[in-house]
Amino acid sequence: MRRASGQAMVNNRRAIGQSMEDQRRAGGQAMIAQRTGTAVAADINRLTQPQQSRKTLKPVPSVGALPASQGRGVYKPPAATGTGGIASPLVELTTVGNGVTVPDRDYWPGGLLSSDGLFVLPSIKTLNLIDANNAEVQIQLAAPAGS
């Protein structure tokens, strides 16, 4: 009887220990679920309507490589009188005024007012240049702000 009682006590204690271990594990799993929000997400998903499954597209058979064909473009030769752009270097043209050689430029009449308002700086309107092919190049600049 004593042996049976002792064995019952051992079994009872083992069952209590196993129960405590199971509770600790369940508590840990609950904390993980609460931190990650999986239970909340599952609850919200249960409240919403399920999304409709999307249908997949039918496969399209491949057509293979394109067969050789004759070109369809129309060739237009470049114009004989046209230019291909500006040839570098650009050199500023000069003019002689009052016996003095000066750059060939035009200036905006109002000029550019300095930030403190004390000076009016000259502002270039048109700059006349010549490129390496002796073609004239004219650069026209916008009126400066505050003129």
Backbone as CSV, one residue per row, in Angstrom:
resi,resn,N_x,N_y,N_z,CA_x,CA_y,CA_z,C_x,C_y,C_z
1,MET,0.810,-1.168,0.000,0.000,0.000,0.000,0.878,1.265,0.000
2,ARG,1.949,1.167,0.767,2.875,2.302,0.803,3.535,2.492,-0.563
3,ARG,3.878,1.369,-1.186,4.486,1.485,-2.504,3.497,2.060,-3.511
4,ALA,2.290,1.665,-3.468,1.262,2.169,-4.371,1.033,3.655,-4.115
5,SER,1.024,4.044,-2.821,0.838,5.452,-2.462,2.033,6.286,-2.955
6,GLY,3.238,5.777,-2.771,4.439,6.478,-3.229,4.450,6.623,-4.753
7,GLN,4.060,5.545,-5.435,4.005,5.592,-6.898,2.948,6.591,-7.369
8,ALA,1.837,6.678,-6.699,0.775,7.631,-7.055,1.274,9.062,-6.872
9,MET,2.039,9.282,-5.762,2.573,10.617,-5.518,3.583,11.000,-6.608
10,VAL,4.433,10.072,-7.023,5.405,10.345,-8.078,4.686,10.681,-9.380
11,ASN,3.674,9.905,-9.710,2.903,10.147,-10.943,2.196,11.504,-10.883
12,ASN,1.658,11.820,-9.703,0.947,13.096,-9.516,1.910,14.278,-9.694
13,ARG,3.108,14.149,-9.079,4.089,15.229,-9.192,4.564,15.388,-10.648
14,ARG,4.774,14.295,-11.339,5.179,14.363,-12.745,4.088,15.037,-13.584
15,ALA,2.849,14.735,-13.317,1.737,15.332,-14.059,1.675,16.839,-13.790
16,ILE,1.911,17.229,-12.522,1.907,18.662,-12.182,3.065,19.364,-12.895
17,GLY,4.243,18.779,-12.899,5.401,19.363,-13.574,5.166,19.503,-15.076
18,GLN,4.579,18.457,-15.665,4.289,18.510,-17.109,3.251,19.585,-17.410
19,SER,2.260,19.723,-16.545,1.224,20.746,-16.720,1.833,22.146,-16.637
20,MET,2.741,22.347,-15.664,3.391,23.652,-15.527,4.253,23.964,-16.761
21,GLU,4.963,22.975,-17.249,5.783,23.176,-18.439,4.914,23.520,-19.644
22,ASP,3.804,22.828,-19.803,2.896,23.119,-20.916,2.334,24.545,-20.820
23,GLN,2.013,24.996,-19.603,1.486,26.353,-19.416,2.537,27.400,-19.775
24,ARG,3.786,27.148,-19.358,4.857,28.092,-19.706,5.048,28.174,-21.218
25,ARG,5.050,27.043,-21.883,5.195,27.046,-23.341,4.026,27.760,-24.012
26,ALA,2.822,27.532,-23.538,1.639,28.187,-24.116,1.706,29.699,-23.888
27,GLY,2.181,30.109,-22.720,2.335,31.543,-22.435,3.346,32.190,-23.361
28,GLY,4.455,31.510,-23.621,5.476,32.019,-24.542,4.928,32.142,-25.959
29,GLN,4.189,31.124,-26.389,3.591,31.178,-27.730,2.565,32.305,-27.819
30,ALA,1.815,32.542,-26.747,0.829,33.625,-26.733,1.526,34.987,-26.826
31,MET,2.655,35.139,-26.117,3.390,36.400,-26.180,3.922,36.648,-27.597
32,ILE,4.430,35.610,-28.239,4.936,35.748,-29.606,3.799,36.137,-30.546
33,ALA,2.643,35.504,-30.397,1.492,35.812,-31.242,1.019,37.237,-31.011
34,GLN,1.058,37.690,-29.758,0.616,39.047,-29.449,1.594,40.078,-30.030
35,ARG,2.903,39.830,-29.916,3.894,40.762,-30.449,3.841,40.842,-31.964
36,THR,3.667,39.738,-32.629,3.655,39.742,-34.091,2.292,40.115,-34.654
37,GLY,1.249,40.095,-33.848,-0.070,40.501,-34.308,-0.756,39.481,-35.171
38,THR,-0.354,38.233,-35.089,-0.967,37.216,-35.946,-2.425,36.978,-35.570
39,ALA,-2.740,37.051,-34.292,-4.133,36.825,-33.868,-5.015,37.964,-34.366
40,VAL,-4.527,39.194,-34.279,-5.305,40.342,-34.745,-5.523,40.243,-36.249
41,ALA,-4.469,39.910,-36.976,-4.587,39.789,-38.425,-5.573,38.682,-38.797
42,ALA,-5.522,37.579,-38.096,-6.459,36.478,-38.367,-7.892,36.916,-38.074
43,ASP,-8.110,37.674,-36.970,-9.449,38.156,-36.637,-9.967,39.112,-37.710
44,ILE,-9.116,40.025,-38.166,-9.531,40.973,-39.208,-9.830,40.241,-40.501
45,ASN,-9.009,39.262,-40.851,-9.248,38.495,-42.077,-10.545,37.710,-42.013
46,ARG,-10.941,37.279,-40.826,-12.212,36.578,-40.685,-13.388,37.516,-40.919
47,LEU,-13.234,38.807,-40.600,-14.324,39.764,-40.757,-14.487,40.249,-42.194
48,THR,-13.419,40.276,-42.952,-13.496,40.769,-44.334,-13.958,39.658,-45.256
49,GLN,-14.462,40.088,-46.409,-14.895,39.104,-47.399,-13.672,38.546,-48.117
50,PRO,-13.657,37.301,-48.421,-12.494,36.725,-49.104,-12.345,37.332,-50.505
51,GLN,-11.112,37.549,-50.896,-10.848,38.098,-52.217,-11.118,37.053,-53.281
52,GLN,-11.573,37.555,-54.436,-11.833,36.636,-55.531,-10.509,36.171,-56.114
53,SER,-10.464,34.921,-56.451,-9.233,34.404,-57.038,-9.111,34.923,-58.469
54,ARG,-7.917,35.309,-58.847,-7.689,35.845,-60.180,-7.484,34.698,-61.166
55,LYS,-8.077,34.889,-62.305,-7.921,33.879,-63.342,-6.581,34.092,-64.035
56,THR,-5.937,33.019,-64.379,-4.666,33.117,-65.073,-4.908,33.265,-66.569
57,LEU,-3.969,33.874,-67.246,-4.084,34.051,-68.686,-3.788,32.749,-69.411
58,LYS,-4.411,32.629,-70.547,-4.156,31.440,-71.358,-2.761,31.544,-71.953
59,PRO,-2.035,30.461,-72.021,-0.698,30.535,-72.619,-0.790,30.824,-74.115
60,VAL,0.121,31.649,-74.608,0.168,32.000,-76.026,1.298,31.198,-76.658
61,PRO,0.988,30.488,-77.716,2.065,29.718,-78.354,3.087,30.660,-78.981
62,SER,4.354,30.291,-78.892,5.406,31.128,-79.466,5.367,31.017,-80.977
63,VAL,5.715,32.116,-81.642,5.641,32.137,-83.099,6.990,31.900,-83.750
64,GLY,8.038,31.932,-82.975,9.348,31.675,-83.550,9.987,32.935,-84.081
65,ALA,11.091,32.782,-84.783,11.842,33.917,-85.312,11.111,34.522,-86.505
66,LEU,11.328,35.820,-86.721,10.709,36.473,-87.876,11.436,36.051,-89.154
67,PRO,10.674,35.845,-90.220,11.330,35.484,-91.481,12.043,36.695,-92.066
68,ALA,13.026,36.446,-92.892,13.764,37.530,-93.538,12.821,38.283,-94.456
69,SER,12.935,39.613,-94.471,12.076,40.405,-95.341,12.879,41.584,-95.884
70,GLN,12.313,42.202,-96.919,12.981,43.328,-97.538,12.660,44.591,-96.727
71,GLY,13.628,45.501,-96.635,13.422,46.728,-95.884,12.333,47.597,-96.496
72,ARG,11.666,48.355,-95.644,10.560,49.176,-96.106,10.847,50.670,-95.968
73,GLY,12.045,51.043,-95.524,12.378,52.452,-95.331,12.662,53.138,-96.649
74,VAL,12.472,54.445,-96.642,12.760,55.244,-97.828,13.974,56.099,-97.502
75,TYR,15.033,55.951,-98.291,16.262,56.686,-98.043,16.149,58.090,-98.611
76,LYS,16.484,59.075,-97.762,16.530,60.459,-98.218,17.951,60.948,-98.013
77,PRO,18.645,61.267,-99.084,20.027,61.746,-98.936,20.021,63.108,-98.253
78,PRO,21.078,63.438,-97.498,21.131,64.737,-96.833,21.188,65.870,-97.854
79,ALA,20.619,66.999,-97.486,20.605,68.154,-98.380,22.023,68.649,-98.611
80,ALA,22.314,69.029,-99.862,23.663,69.469,-100.209,23.990,70.817,-99.576
81,THR,22.964,71.646,-99.339,23.214,72.976,-98.787,23.141,72.983,-97.264
82,GLY,22.726,71.927,-96.662,22.579,71.891,-95.205,23.923,71.805,-94.505
83,THR,23.931,72.157,-93.245,25.155,72.068,-92.448,24.969,71.005,-91.389
84,GLY,26.044,70.512,-90.901,25.998,69.477,-89.882,26.119,70.023,-88.480
85,GLY,25.970,71.331,-88.297,26.088,71.903,-86.971,27.202,72.924,-86.924
86,ILE,27.606,73.250,-85.727,28.637,74.259,-85.528,29.978,73.563,-85.353
87,ALA,30.973,74.014,-86.120,32.313,73.432,-86.021,33.105,74.203,-84.976
88,SER,33.743,73.504,-84.124,34.525,74.135,-83.070,35.915,74.411,-83.599
89,PRO,36.628,75.395,-83.183,36.335,76.328,-82.094,35.524,77.527,-82.587
90,LEU,34.793,78.154,-81.659,34.070,79.381,-81.945,34.974,80.556,-81.594
91,VAL,35.004,81.553,-82.476,35.840,82.734,-82.262,34.924,83.954,-82.325
92,GLU,35.080,84.850,-81.368,34.236,86.033,-81.328,34.668,87.028,-82.400
93,LEU,33.666,87.568,-83.102,33.944,88.575,-84.119,34.221,89.915,-83.446
94,THR,34.964,90.749,-84.132,35.256,92.081,-83.606,34.891,93.126,-84.642
95,THR,34.640,94.326,-84.174,34.381,95.464,-85.054,35.282,96.615,-84.627
96,VAL,35.448,97.547,-85.518,36.260,98.711,-85.200,35.308,99.886,-84.993
97,GLY,35.347,100.478,-83.795,34.508,101.627,-83.473,35.351,102.715,-82.851
98,ASN,35.319,103.901,-83.438,36.121,105.029,-82.953,37.610,104.695,-82.947
99,GLY,38.041,103.946,-83.942,39.454,103.609,-84.043,39.906,102.527,-83.077
100,VAL,38.964,101.905,-82.354,39.306,100.873,-81.368,38.612,99.569,-81.777
101,THR,39.332,98.454,-81.704,38.733,97.147,-81.994,37.986,96.652,-80.755
102,VAL,36.683,96.369,-80.941,35.844,95.923,-79.815,35.095,94.664,-80.226
103,PRO,34.677,93.840,-79.259,33.896,92.643,-79.585,32.563,93.019,-80.234
104,ASP,32.120,92.179,-81.169,30.861,92.409,-81.882,29.713,91.866,-81.021
105,ARG,29.196,92.725,-80.151,28.130,92.348,-79.221,27.079,93.442,-79.178
106,ASP,25.862,93.061,-78.803,24.805,94.015,-78.483,24.453,93.798,-77.019
107,TYR,24.120,94.877,-76.324,23.808,94.800,-74.902,22.353,95.197,-74.648
108,TRP,21.769,94.636,-73.592,20.435,95.036,-73.162,20.517,96.475,-72.633
109,PRO,19.549,97.329,-72.994,19.643,98.726,-72.595,19.588,98.924,-71.077
110,GLY,18.814,98.155,-70.347,18.699,98.342,-68.903,19.838,97.723,-68.131
111,GLY,20.520,96.769,-68.702,21.591,96.072,-67.995,21.038,95.218,-66.860
112,LEU,21.914,94.839,-65.963,21.540,94.026,-64.807,21.879,94.813,-63.549
113,LEU,20.884,95.031,-62.701,21.081,95.778,-61.463,21.763,94.882,-60.441
114,SER,22.800,95.382,-59.761,23.501,94.584,-58.754,22.575,94.335,-57.571
115,SER,22.927,93.351,-56.741,22.055,92.958,-55.637,21.866,94.074,-54.616
116,ASP,22.841,94.963,-54.480,22.686,96.073,-53.529,22.068,97.299,-54.175
117,GLY,21.841,97.251,-55.500,21.185,98.340,-56.194,22.088,99.514,-56.511
118,LEU,23.377,99.395,-56.299,24.292,100.515,-56.530,24.848,100.557,-57.950
119,PHE,24.918,99.408,-58.610,25.554,99.353,-59.912,24.607,98.763,-60.943
120,VAL,24.776,99.181,-62.182,24.095,98.559,-63.311,25.181,97.900,-64.144
121,LEU,25.159,96.588,-64.207,26.179,95.824,-64.930,25.728,95.620,-66.372
122,PRO,26.638,95.716,-67.354,26.242,95.478,-68.743,25.812,94.021,-68.925
123,SER,24.758,93.828,-69.700,24.216,92.494,-69.924,24.147,92.230,-71.418
124,ILE,24.801,91.164,-71.882,24.897,90.860,-73.312,23.541,90.396,-73.830
125,LYS,23.131,90.974,-74.973,21.893,90.590,-75.638,22.200,89.644,-76.802
126,THR,23.167,90.019,-77.651,23.527,89.225,-78.819,25.045,89.108,-78.890
127,LEU,25.515,87.891,-79.110,26.944,87.616,-79.208,27.193,87.029,-80.594
128,ASN,28.032,87.670,-81.391,28.309,87.220,-82.759,29.646,86.488,-82.798
129,LEU,29.613,85.267,-83.334,30.794,84.409,-83.381,30.980,83.887,-84.794
130,ILE,32.119,83.258,-85.032,32.395,82.576,-86.295,32.994,81.214,-85.942
131,ASP,32.540,80.168,-86.654,33.057,78.831,-86.327,34.246,78.478,-87.217
132,ALA,34.759,77.262,-87.086,35.958,76.821,-87.814,35.729,76.760,-89.322
133,ASN,34.449,76.672,-89.771,34.133,76.644,-91.200,33.812,78.034,-91.735
134,ASN,34.118,79.070,-90.954,33.828,80.462,-91.297,32.343,80.742,-91.450
135,ALA,31.514,79.986,-90.781,30.068,80.239,-90.769,29.752,81.097,-89.550
136,GLU,28.862,82.080,-89.756,28.510,82.960,-88.653,27.558,82.257,-87.690
137,VAL,27.797,82.465,-86.405,26.959,81.895,-85.344,26.527,83.060,-84.478
138,GLN,25.226,83.150,-84.217,24.720,84.231,-83.373,24.036,83.626,-82.157
139,ILE,24.468,84.066,-80.971,23.864,83.607,-79.712,23.055,84.767,-79.168
140,GLN,21.752,84.507,-78.937,20.858,85.530,-78.406,20.487,85.146,-76.991
141,LEU,20.794,86.024,-76.043,20.546,85.762,-74.634,19.315,86.516,-74.168
142,ALA,18.606,85.950,-73.201,17.386,86.562,-72.678,17.722,87.754,-71.810
143,ALA,16.710,88.614,-71.620,16.889,89.778,-70.759,17.080,89.306,-69.320
144,PRO,18.037,89.868,-68.597,18.270,89.432,-67.228,17.129,89.861,-66.313
145,ALA,16.920,89.087,-65.256,15.867,89.423,-64.292,16.265,90.690,-63.568
146,GLY,15.304,91.580,-63.354,15.585,92.799,-62.621,16.077,93.916,-63.499
147,SER,16.029,93.707,-64.856,16.498,94.793,-65.721,15.344,95.722,-66.023
